[in-house]
């Protein structure tokens, strides 16, 4: 049986289950920017089969899209928004959960303190 690489597998899975795309991209983004861009390239592969259809829908050049969606890509925000819009997605920001420091409870004024010896 022939083997497929991970990107081909994920592209097929995302094509078959498009409701998983936002979760997949959020997981990629949680890793780092480079992983997010390669994940976005996988989503483009799933929806369009390559960058040509995305170029048509966004008005961006095919080669520019290919360069943006690499580990070393550095797309401008408006280009990223155009790509996400064509994919039916939207960029958003959410707060990160910050652990609150543990505070020791204060001694109650009603309880007398021990006398020092």
Secondary structure as the mmCIF struct_conf table of DSSP 4:
data_model
#
loop_
_struct_conf.conf_type_id
_struct_conf.id
_struct_conf.beg_label_comp_id
_struct_conf.beg_label_asym_id
_struct_conf.beg_label_seq_id
_struct_conf.end_label_comp_id
_struct_conf.end_label_asym_id
_struct_conf.end_label_seq_id
HELX_RH_AL_P HELX_RH_AL_P1 UNK A 6 UNK A 16
HELX_RH_3T_P HELX_RH_3T_P1 UNK A 18 UNK A 20
HELX_RH_AL_P HELX_RH_AL_P2 UNK A 21 UNK A 31
HELX_RH_AL_P HELX_RH_AL_P3 UNK A 33 UNK A 48
BEND BEND1 UNK A 49 UNK A 50
HELX_RH_AL_P HELX_RH_AL_P4 UNK A 51 UNK A 58
HELX_RH_AL_P HELX_RH_AL_P5 UNK A 62 UNK A 68
TURN_TY1_P TURN_TY1_P1 UNK A 69 UNK A 69
BEND BEND2 UNK A 70 UNK A 70
TURN_TY1_P TURN_TY1_P2 UNK A 71 UNK A 72
HELX_RH_AL_P HELX_RH_AL_P6 UNK A 77 UNK A 86
TURN_TY1_P TURN_TY1_P3 UNK A 87 UNK A 88
HELX_LH_PP_P HELX_LH_PP_P1 UNK A 95 UNK A 97
HELX_LH_PP_P HELX_LH_PP_P2 UNK A 99 UNK A 102
HELX_LH_PP_P HELX_LH_PP_P3 UNK A 104 UNK A 108
TURN_TY1_P TURN_TY1_P4 UNK A 109 UNK A 110
BEND BEND3 UNK A 111 UNK A 111
HELX_LH_PP_P HELX_LH_PP_P4 UNK A 112 UNK A 116
#
